Amino acid sequence: MKWIATTPEKQWQTMQLTDTPASVHRLTLTGEECQTVEGFGGCFNELSYIALSSLDKSEQDKVLDELFSKEGCAFNWGRISVGANDYAERWYSHNETDQDYDMSAFSIARDEKYVLPYIREAQKRCPNMKFFASPWSPPTWMKNPPIYNYGRMVRDEKTQLAYCEYFHRFLDAYEKEGVKVSRLCLQNEPFADQKFPSCLWSSEEFRVFIRDYIGPYFEKNGVDTEIWLGTLNGPTEMDFTMHGIVNDLYSSYIDNILFDDEARKYISGLGYQWNGQRVIHKTHETFPELGLMQTENECGDGSNNWTYAAYIFDLVRHYFQYGVTVYTYWNMILQPGGSSTWGWRQNTMITIDPETKTVTYNPEFYVMKHYAHFIKPGAKVLAGSGHWNMSAMAFKNPDGEIIVVVQNTLDRERTFTFEGEGKSFSAVLAPHSMNTFAL
């Protein structure tokens, strides 16, 4: 058995089991196998690649190996922004030619500068990497008002058909570059009317666009990329109006779309992030046949502290408990402070100082490695019970290896006992520790 532990003082330490008496506080497997894990990943953002590029090639390779090689986090999923997101160097879309409904001016030339080189480095280390994509904003001429931030799409037929063509051109262009996008999430955070690239979508707007436009368009043109509803940062459990959009109750917003059989037949799954964590269990319970992804890790405030990392450790467990098959980190690499071009400081797995060439592996790097390094694509989530069930989780890799991840958030040592799959052990977990056991 292998046991790796991380504390604020010591990271990624190989531990030895001692003869520890079993505790009444246990994680006991129920015998039920749940969803199949597809993997872990991060988003390929411009500011991340700019930070990475400040290092010389050999140091870049070390960082990339830690993220994408089997010896590191072994990330095998990547998120791509269709146009600019809030961690782009500047705002852009792939076609800003006004009223170019046939997309004759479409181009991904901008992505050759930062995004595609970043992706190609990941593919060198993980040749079978999979990708999903989502826009933060349509081209500005498709919006009212015609700006990247705030607003919503113009909903006439020619604009919506042009948006279908825009997506098709993007998918084709990326595939020609050796990047096959297997899933398209139609809008990043449709509940957020932000000062960075964004676009509001109501439930009815999603339903009509999927049912009448992009679903039939993909079918007619033989586009095999899956359509996913999301990436959803809600709906919340409260009914309120904000910036002209009604955040309906879950059942109103989601059911309006998924109970329309003509729309539903085009939808392969849902991507949740941020406030979506509060309602994902309802989708999992109500539509168990639909795929689920966690599409963006919550980003903190740039302090990269242990307390927030402990929260993220539990957030990963929460999403897998409620049915996701993919967990995606947000900015894998940033400069010190983690500031976007519009001034929001955010956490990152790895900080690179371009002045000193210093590379710092932050607590959330170890959070992700404690899961992603050990849990292989094809692993099964194993249902558990007992006092540790809200702090621990078990997985069964395709080769039968059992992976148990658990954290102790208290100021004192605690004994953790595991039972299941014909295996059992007890271990004394250090205060404020993250642990992975491979059996």
Secondary structure, 3 states (H helix, E strand, C coil): CEEEEECCCCCCEECCCCCCCCCCCEEEEEEEEEEECCEEEEECCHHHHHHHCCCCHHHHHHHHHHHHCCCCCCCCEEEEEECCCCCCCCCCCCCCCCCCCCCCCCCCHHHHCCHHHHHHHHHHHCCCCEEEEEECCCCHHHEECCCCECCEECCCHHHHHHHHHHHHHHHHHHHHCCCCEEEEECCCCCCCCCCCECCECCHHHHHHHHHHHHHHHHHHCCCCCEEEEEEECCCCCCCEEECCEEECCHHHHHHHHHCCHHHHCCEEEEEEEHHHHHCHHHHHHHCCCCEEEEEECCCCCCCCCHHHHHHHHHHHHHHHHCCCCEEEEEECEECCCCECCCCCECCCCEEEECCCCEEEECHHHHHHHHHHCCCCCCCEEEEEECCCCCCEEEEECCCCCEEEEEEECCCCCEEEEEEECCEEEEEEECCCEEEEEEC
